């Protein structure tokens, strides 16, 4: 699941992830509440969520999602450079916080690590 209020970013990320046979994008959303419903309904293993979105930001979306779907790993992405964001992401239950500018292989590997950790019964991937 990809969640971002910028459609161009969502489409580009879905295209990037779609080129890897290990990954399948099951849906996209432009806001947190919609994303939570889609993740729960689709039993998504991983949700990639932008930190800054209108109304309900990515941190709050991650918190709510972890309550509704504790087996879903959350990877937060940001274009911001805020040192406190790492701690906030961890507190929100994210397994990784990645910069949008460095997403290509880093994001794919973080998703695979999160799914692998989940299959082993572990809570998180070592990316925060």
N, C-alpha and C positions, 0 to 999 in steps of 0.2 A: 504494500500500500504506500503510495506517495501522496504527501499532503503539503501543499504550498499554494498560496494565493496568487502566484504568478504562473499563468498557464504555460508560457513559453518554457519556463524551467521544468515544470511537470512533464511536458511533452518531450523535452530533450533528455531528461533523466529516464523516463520510461523507455525511450529509444535506446539509450546507452545500456540500460539493464537488460533490455530485451535481446541484446546480442550475445548474452551469456546463457548457454543452455542450462546452467545450474539454477537460474533465477526465473521467476515468473511474476510479473506485475499483475495482481488480481484486481486492482482498482486505483482510482485517484480521487482526491477530494481537494476542494479549495478552502475549506474551513474545518476547524476542530470538531464541532458537534457532528457534522456529516461524516467525517473520517472515523470517529468512534463507532458510529452505527455500522459503517461499511466493514470495519475491522472485525467487529463482533459477529456480524452476519456472515462474513466470508472466512472467519477463523484464520485471519492473517497471522503468519509467524513473525513477520517483521513489519514495522511501520516506520517510514522515513518521513520525518516531520520538520518543517521549517520552524525556526524559533520565533520569528516575527511574522505574525499574521494579525489581521484586524479582529476585533471582538474577543475571541479566545485565542491567546497566543500559544505557541508550541509547547512551552513549559507546562502550562495548565492543561493543555490537551494531553500531554504525556501523563500527568498525574491522574487525570480522569480515566484515561485508557488503561493504565496499570491496574486501576480498581475494577474496571469492567472486564478486562481481558488480561489477567496476570501472566498468561503464557505467551503473550505477544511481546517481543523485544522491540524497544523504541530506540531509534537512531535519530538524533536531532542534527539538523544542518543549519548553518548560519553564514551570512556574509559579514557579520560583525566581528570585531576584535575586542571583546570584553573579557578580561581575565576572570571576573566573577561568574561568568557564564558556565564554566566547567563545573564549579560547585553546585550551581543551580540545576544544571542538567543531571548531575548525579542524584541530587535530592529529589528530582522529579521522577527518577527511576529509569533514566536513559542508560543504555549500555555503551553509547558512543556519542561524541559531539564532534562533528566534522565541519571544516570550512567548505563553503560552496566552491571556492576556487580550486580545491584540491580533491575533487570528488571521484574522478574516474575509477582507477583500480582500488583506491582506498575504500570507497563506499562498497564496492562489490565484495571486497574481502571482509569488511565489517559485517555485512549482511550474512555472508556465509559463516563467519565466526559465531554470530548470534544464533543462527539456526543450529549449528553444530553444538554449541553450549546448551541450547534448549533440549536437543535430542539426548544429551548426556545427563540431563536433569540439573544442570548448573543454571544459575540465575543470570549471569552476564558474560559478555565478551570483554577481553582486556583492551578496550580502546579508549576509555575515558581518561 
